[in-house]
Amino acid sequence: MNAIEILKGFGLCASLNLYYVEVFSVAVTLVVYTCMLAIALGVVQRGTSHGVPLKNFVSGVIMSALALAFTDPSAAKGPAYMQNTCGVFTQLIVCLTILAYSADFNKDARLAAAGTVLFSVLANMRAHALHVLTLWSSVHLAIIPTLDYVTAVRSGVSNPPDLVMLILMVSGTLSLLSWGTFILMSGLQLMAFTNFVGAIVAMATLKNMLAAKVKAA
């Protein structure tokens, strides 16, 4: 999802059409980040972080930060770089908000500390930048959402979405599809695959949420 700068480093120049795909991808991803800030605001208003999974945001911080850490300084321009910067700060704000209002601070603090250590280890593997980013994008975009979805289905939990969650899920799905298309057009099938898997899980989750909303109505 955040591979544009690395792709350029490998000499894969974006065509004009590819640039438009990138801009659209960044636009819908910024909508996702706006919804994340709204979620953080909701945590503050509720006075509790109950129900907001910290691991998803810690993972997002790691992935966006890795994209920045592996960026060639001479290529640190363009929509994707701006998006990654927004991603780091936005998801970091959400992480800190959850920690501040956590019902189980010690558990969440340990998770955040482990994430920081993990990022520092991965960030030093510059010789394997593309492999590291591919690995973590798989974890963040495909594995974690799939585990969350399976857990929710098994437990029978399916909550009707509010407006913020609905916008988040729709824009998140569009973001995954458009970034997957962008990366696929750039020639990296494996990285694109993780985006498409994540999009499938997101659509399945959205379907469950909407079904629960209809049932509740």
Secondary structure, DSSP 4 states (H G I P E B T S, - for coil): ---HHHHHHTT----HHHHHHHHHHHHHHHHHHHHHHHHHHHHHHHT--TT--HHHHHHHHHHHHHHHHTS-GGG--SHHHHHHHHHHHHHHHHHHHHHHT-SSHHHHHHHHHHHHHHHHHHHT-GGGHHHHHHHHHHIIIIIHHHHHHHHHHHHT--PPP-HHHHHHHHHHHHHHHHHHHHHHHTT-HHHHHHHHHHHHHHHHHHHHHHHHHHHH-
